[in-house]
Amino acid sequence: MTEGTLHPFGEDIWLADGPVVAVAGFRYPTRMAVMRLPGGALFLWSPIGLSDGLRGAVAALGEVRHLVAPNTLHDRFLGEWQHAFPQATLHAPPGLAARHPDLRFGRDLADSPGFAWDGQIDQVEIPGNRIATELAFFHRPSRTLLFTDLIQHLPPSWFTGWRAIVARLDGMTAPEPRVPRKFRYAFSDRPAARAAMRRVLAWPAERLVIAHGPPIAHDAHAVVARAFRWLGV
Ligand SMILES: [Fe+2]
């Protein structure tokens, strides 16, 4: 996928890969998803670095209305998108808005209904993780499940030297999509996380989008169930 270009992934959903970002000395590829709601409003999941080309391509799909940080770590590019699309509303997990007093946020993301995308996109918070608060999303028309950092699948050659060893031990570069060990150990309330994941696995997911790893077009439900087997779901 060419960086900064949109590619259709299913009914009313497009993906774009962004520039590599560095987090704590590790390089990560980035990915965003654009979902079009009935009526033409766009829901942008995990916005990546904005370029003129991407801005025009997204605007051509509809009206950018919802800019969504799906976890408390993916907030780096929210400001440039809100600047480019000032009519859009930012939504983030509880706690993130307070870290960005310069940006204007709408209602915090939550499991409960009442969002403009109800009926098209569902979300469940996977609670109690000390590293990040993350919500899983499900786009009903395309049957796409979206995870941000809780599931990762980078190629073994992505990192080099000692970082490749750390990434392998952590499960970031396993043969299948996995929940990295650092995230597994960071769940403070496993029963609550398990209950949330049972709700996620009730969705009839066919496709899977993750921020750090290739998208999957088939059998997403089984892949995610295997990735969370350690949790007893
Ligand atoms: Fe990430």
Boltz pocket constraint, residues with backbone or C-beta under 6 A from the ligand:
constraints:
  - pocket:
      binder: B
      contacts: [[A, 28], [A, 73], [A, 74], [A, 148], [A, 149], [A, 211], [A, 212]]
      max_distance: 6.0
